[in-house]
Amino acid sequence: MPAFRPRHLCSVAAALVLTLTAPATAATAATDAASLREVLFVGNNWDGTADVIKSSGDFAKVGRINVIPDKDARMAEINADPIKWIYFMAIRNSVGEGHDQFVDDMYSTPDGRSVVVSRPSFADVVSIELATGKINWRFPVAGYRADHMAVSPDGTRVAVSASTANTVHVLDIDTGKQLGSFATGDKPHENIFTKDGKYIWNMAIGDVNTALDDPIWDWTKGDRHITVVDATTYKQVRVIDMRDRLDAFGLKNFSDAVRPAVFSPDESKLYFQISFFNGFLEYDVATDKITRMKTLPKNPATSEDRTTWVNDSRHHGISMNPAGTKLCVAGTMDDYATVVDRATLQEGPLVTASKPYWATVSGDGKDCIVSESGADQLTAIDFATGQKVTSVAVGDHPQRVRLGHVQSDWTGPSSS
């Protein structure tokens, strides 16, 4: 019989450990998943709160979070710095429509214990512990305003637009540590991670607060383009300026400011909205061309004076059902939302909505969820029929709506 060497003993011990711990690890993962509840986070921008509601069904309220528990400290900092105060007031009187912007975007951590929030007026990103309502960490962005975010597919990183610094920061969602950053065009806005987590797409929208809204002054709006970066190195891999693509499609008088956008499930097509347009465009990623355009109905009651449209938006908010067969569009200034067949581009019923600002998808994938910022409510529209399902009341000026998770027994912070 050969000698039983120590290294063999170590190998056997390691194998035993793996054998014994593997089922426990799987069991732990299953237990963790069972302890989570899928919800929708609704950012009430002018309130400084986020409502948490069921992700499907009756969309009943689960709880509410105060996303500005440190308001006094932040205001003291702003009031002590003349430059910060000037920007704070500029945000209030321009993009804020006379209100402070306290929550633009939010994502929960994978364990459902915290929510990460971008706060435009405070120019930062914070992580808030859902059990207590207390701040875990705070990251001040470059410049003076934080905007749209995106979360990586594995939920470990968030990308946030620092709109006055033409920069996107990528942060560790648990610690708030910056993992990298990259330069963008003027006024970075929407961010999208590709579903494999390899790339980040950023859309820069330029200056949307000037009154130079006639097409002849479009060149004054700044450098607007899509920046695509490697999501590991944060190095630029591609720049897409829609000006050339729009011109080639015969749309020389259209703005090239890409607003909300959504990929098809296979990411071969990008559907996007642009400033001042009541509709959306289809872009083929492989051929680098705009392939189709959908013009949606105008509301006769909507003023044709572009300077009256909020932040150069006519329509702002677009989503797609999981099957990739239907699009849902928020007709912001036209006060409706509608479901559009992706194959034919035929719209369904125009569902009346008051300044709808965003569109997302319910947890079960059956409904389009639209935030009605003018009515302080969320409205669900059935993707299959295009008909309204229900509306639920939320806080003051709901904008971004994101799917996320909380602990299964959570009903709100203990300190609230």
NORCORCOR-V748479 format. One record per run of one state. SS is the DSSP state (~ for helix, > for strand, _ for the rest). FROM is the first residue (numbers start at 0). TO is the last residue. If there is no record, write none. Layout:
# NORCORCOR-V748479
ss: {SS;SS}
from: {FROM;FROM}
to: {TO;TO}
This chain:
# NORCORCOR-V748479
ss: {_;~;_;>;_;>;_;>;_;~;_;~;_;>;_;>;~;_;>;_;>;_;>;_;>;_;>;_;>;_;>;_;>;_;~;_;>;_;>;_;~;_;>;_;>;_;>;_;>;_;~;_;~;_;>;_;>;~;_;>;_;>;_;>;_;>;_;>;_;>;_;>;_;>;_}
from: {0;5;34;35;44;48;54;60;66;70;79;81;93;104;108;113;119;122;123;129;134;140;145;151;156;162;166;172;177;183;187;193;198;204;214;221;225;230;235;240;241;248;257;263;268;274;278;284;288;295;305;308;309;312;317;320;325;331;334;335;341;346;347;350;352;355;361;366;372;376;382;387;393;397;407}
to: {4;33;34;43;47;53;59;65;69;78;80;92;103;107;112;118;121;122;128;133;139;144;150;155;161;165;171;176;182;186;192;197;203;213;220;224;229;234;239;240;247;256;262;267;273;277;283;287;294;304;307;308;311;316;319;324;330;333;334;340;345;346;349;351;354;360;365;371;375;381;386;392;396;406;415}
